[in-house]
Amino acid sequence: MITLKTSTINDVARIAGVSKRTVSRVLNGSVSVGEATRVRVEKVIAELNYTPSPQARGLASSRSFLLGLIYDNPDALYLDDVQRGVLEICSQRGYELVVHPCRYRSETLVQDCFTFINRSKLDGVIILPPVSELEHLAHALDQAGQPYVRLTSVMLDEPSRSVVSDDRAAAAEMARYFAQLGHQHIAYISGPLRYKSSVERLNGFELGLSAYGIKLKADWVLESDSSYDAATQCAMQLLSQQERPTAVFAYNDQMAAGVLKAAHALGIKVPEELSVAGFDDNLLASRVIPALTTIRRPVRQMAQLAATKIIMSIEDNDSAARHVAAKVAPTLVVRDSTLKYS
């Protein structure tokens, strides 16, 4: 019986003429390896069909090669996009992902997060909004020397620890679009205003409208819990008034879908009698009828950037992670739910 010999890191190092440490750095995507050396090592790895064992990597480096994802967000489509983005980078760099739902308003949130980190022996964590907005959690992680990256709507940390979506500018773009369609009577259904993302979107929307001399009526700005059901109730309240808005901007796409439901229930035609827009451009936006005009937030790209940053912080240093883009720009996507007002 012939037994095929499995290639080892020693074989790769010997044939490539480098140290095992250099091979390890190439496998981990370290930026400290020169281009010519990296190409040579990768060629040998391909020729030998060498695949490092995750267990062996962990034992050799005293690391787990596990990343954590901490969140408190009821939007399953958003979470799916984030996980797909993180996993794409993890699969390239030899890491696995562990997820941890938490309670944003819990008094034991910091303790719960550290229990998760220590129990899973995580090398680093990625934190999603709104949990990422909690300064006391970020401070505790920093004091503990725990690598982390925050996804946020405004820069709250060092660029090496941040991936920011410019929600304020995106909401201002939506406001300009509504104004250019001729809408003057416009409403906004917000997420919880304790979230920075909610404040950024509301402020951006108001700023964009003000450039056209339009001011949001105080009783046409409604705060909700960012869910479909809550937005439906808010929309029923807005659209049942004798004087009602001709356009509604919702904090996210599932809330915009709630506005569509309310309009349908009240016999209001979208977009002929009411223009509706959301934020995110998740899978739902293109599948509801009419398809939603929305702001496309590049969630998967943000997740990829966050995963790249955290791995660089773990394997190199924060200085290396700082060179990865820290800000993305959401863009307007026009579909069937908005129309020029006449």
Phi, psi and omega in degrees: 000131182265127177257122180281131181283131176274130180293147179241172177296331177296321179296316180298313182298316183295312183291323181280346180072036179227176178277162176298326180298321179293319177299316179299318179296321178296315180299327182268003177073026182296140179279357183275357180264131179297153185299315182297318179294317180300315180298318181296315180294317180297326178294317179294319178302316180294318181295322181273354184053044184278130176233120181289143176282126178302322179296317180293322178298317181296316180295320183290330186249000184059032178237159182265339187058038176241133173250147178251149176239115183253128185207159166216084185214120184282357184276101184295326181292321176297313181297322179297317178298317180298312183297320178298317179296315179296317183294330177300317179286320179302317182293329178285329188251005175079031178247161173242161183242136176237132184253151183216103173286143179221178180249115184307321186261011181289138177290340181254019185303311182299314179299318180297319180295318180291326175299316177298312182298314183287320180296320181272354181053053185284144174278333181191165181227147173248130187243129183261156176291149005273353182300326182296344181275354184277108184294327182292331176289314179299319179297318180296319178295318179298315181296329181276355182071025181269116179300137179208158172224136180253133168266123184217176177255359177209147184291114182246355189211184175298148178304330179292343183243018187222143163228118190244134172261125183281075184293327181298313180294323180293317179294324177296323178295319178297320178299316180297321179297313177301315181297320180291337174283350178100007181283135175243330182260093190236139178241158178227128175254114189264161166279183180303127185284359170282347177273136179296325179298322178295317180294318180299317181291318178296314180297319179295319180296316178297319180297316180297321179291323183298333178294341178251013178073022181254133178239132178293132174291138183303321182275006173252012171247106184248136179263136178225183179269015177073017180259165178299312183295317180296319179293324177299316178296317178299317181294321177300320178296315181293316190274352178271354181287154178298314172260115184240160178291155174261352179211142178228130175251127181250151184301327176212176186290322180294329175289322176298324176296325175296324177295319177300319180297315180297317180299317179297317181297328182266001179074025180263124184280132175247123012259004187301320182251344182208125173267138183229137178219154180235202183210132175126314187061052173276184186303326182299322189302323183270356185252344176283166179238121355286154179300142190278132160289136187202177172258122179276109175265122185284071187299315182295320177298318178299319179295321178296316179297319180296316179295320178297316179299313185293323179292320177297320179297321181290315190266334179241268178190173181297331180297319178294317181296331182296337183278351176276139184309135182251356184220138177236158183244109174296157184227154179283134175238117182264126177230213192271353188272003178231150183207152178299133183274134180233000000 
